Amino acid sequence: MYIHLGGEKIIRSSELVAIFDISIEKSSKISKQYVTHAEQEKTVEHIGEEEAKSIVVTKNIVYYSPISSATLKKRAHHFPDL
């Protein structure tokens, strides 16, 4: 199954690791370090031109999505393998 992250970006549900609200970047030192490392490794992708509302972590890429984490989590819970 697939999950639409916004814009034209769709991922396989089996690739999904975690979905976070964008505010975690400011409130969690570990999360900020993880995203910084991903940016250095060039494994971060910003979806669309809109302001990011969530961070989606997959096995290989970290996405900044314009869709809220609550909406993405609802979409992800439609799949029994998550």
PyMOL commands that set and color helices and strands:
alter all, ss='L'
color gray80, all
select helices_A, chain A and resi 13-15+24-27+29-40+69-76
alter helices_A, ss='H'
color red, helices_A
select strands_A, chain A and resi 2-6+9-12+16-21+44-46+54-58+62-65
alter strands_A, ss='S'
color yellow, strands_A
deselect
rebuild
show_as cartoon
